[in-house]
Amino acid sequence: MLSYIMLSMSFILLSGTVSFVLNYSHLLNSLLSLEFISGGVFFLMMIKFSGFSEEIFSLYFLVMLVCESVLGLSLLITSIYSYSFDYMKSMSSVVC
């Protein structure tokens, strides 16, 4: 039973990675793919640490996951207000 859960979580990580690699044109698509990958990692950690006393580490990871998503969303809003688009290919670090 546990191996099927681990296999499904590995499939979630793989599909999130493939989605990130193939859909990098928009910032929102990239952020959603990264959140999908992070959610898969969180569920894998919850399964691995479910019998141990290190479950608090998973909660720390969840807090960092929420902070990362808020930061990404604020960057998305800032880029839309500043440049009026969210295309990743046309952004460069020289313009910023």
C-alpha positions in Angstrom: 0.0 0.0 0.0 2.8 2.4 0.9 4.6 1.7 -2.3 1.6 2.7 -4.4 1.4 6.0 -2.5 5.1 6.6 -3.0 4.7 5.8 -6.7 1.8 8.2 -7.1 3.7 11.0 -5.3 6.7 10.4 -7.6 4.3 10.7 -10.5 3.1 14.0 -9.1 6.7 15.3 -8.9 7.5 14.1 -12.4 4.4 15.6 -13.9 5.0 18.9 -12.1 8.6 18.9 -13.4 7.5 18.2 -17.0 4.8 20.9 -16.7 7.4 23.4 -15.5 9.8 22.5 -18.3 7.2 22.6 -21.1 5.1 25.6 -19.9 7.6 28.3 -19.0 6.1 31.0 -21.3 3.9 32.6 -18.6 5.0 33.4 -15.0 1.6 32.2 -13.6 2.1 28.8 -15.3 5.6 28.5 -13.9 4.4 29.4 -10.4 1.6 26.9 -10.5 4.0 24.1 -11.7 6.4 25.0 -8.8 3.6 24.8 -6.3 2.6 21.5 -7.7 6.1 20.2 -7.3 6.3 21.6 -3.8 3.0 20.1 -2.8 4.3 16.7 -4.0 7.4 17.1 -1.9 5.3 18.0 1.1 3.1 14.9 0.8 6.2 12.7 0.4 7.6 14.2 3.5 4.4 13.6 5.4 4.4 10.0 4.3 8.1 9.5 5.2 7.9 11.2 8.6 4.4 10.0 9.7 5.8 7.4 12.1 8.6 9.5 13.5 8.8 12.5 15.8 10.0 14.8 13.0 6.5 15.7 11.8 7.2 19.3 12.9 9.8 19.6 10.0 7.0 19.0 7.6 5.1 21.9 9.1 8.1 24.1 8.8 8.3 23.1 5.1 4.6 23.9 4.7 5.1 27.4 6.2 8.0 28.0 3.8 5.8 26.7 0.9 3.2 29.3 1.8 5.8 32.1 2.0 7.2 31.1 -1.3 3.8 31.2 -3.0 3.0 34.6 -1.5 6.3 35.9 -2.8 5.7 34.5 -6.2 2.2 36.0 -6.4 3.5 39.4 -5.3 6.1 39.2 -8.0 3.4 38.3 -10.5 1.3 41.3 -9.5 4.3 43.6 -9.6 5.3 42.5 -13.1 1.8 42.9 -14.4 1.5 46.4 -12.9 4.9 47.4 -14.2 5.1 45.8 -17.6 1.4 44.9 -18.2 2.3 41.3 -19.1 3.6 38.2 -17.5 5.6 36.6 -20.3 8.7 34.9 -19.0 10.5 35.0 -22.3 10.4 38.7 -22.7 11.6 39.5 -19.2 15.3 40.2 -18.6 17.3 41.1 -15.6 18.8 44.1 -17.5 15.4 45.8 -17.7 14.8 45.4 -13.9 
